[in-house]
Amino acid sequence: MDGGWALILSAVVTAVGGIIVTVIALFRKENQEDHAVVAGMLQHVFSSMGRVEIKVDKVADGLESHIKEHKK
């Protein structure tokens, strides 16, 4: 292989490698953005669960007092 073909081959390998690295970087950025969205959704679900637990406790207390009124 003469010097010209070696130069062309090395340029092609470099270009293909650069394209592959760029594609991987784009997927990684998209993955980080998706992770941030999912983390926000999980935080919302977590805070909603806390409110539901409080409401269930209030209903349970009300039901207990209602049952005690019937037992009198």
ABEGO torsion letter per residue (X at the ends): XBAAAAAAAAAAAAAAAAAAAAAAAAAAAAAAAAAAAAAAAAAAAAAAAAAAAAAAAAAAAAAAAAAAAAAX
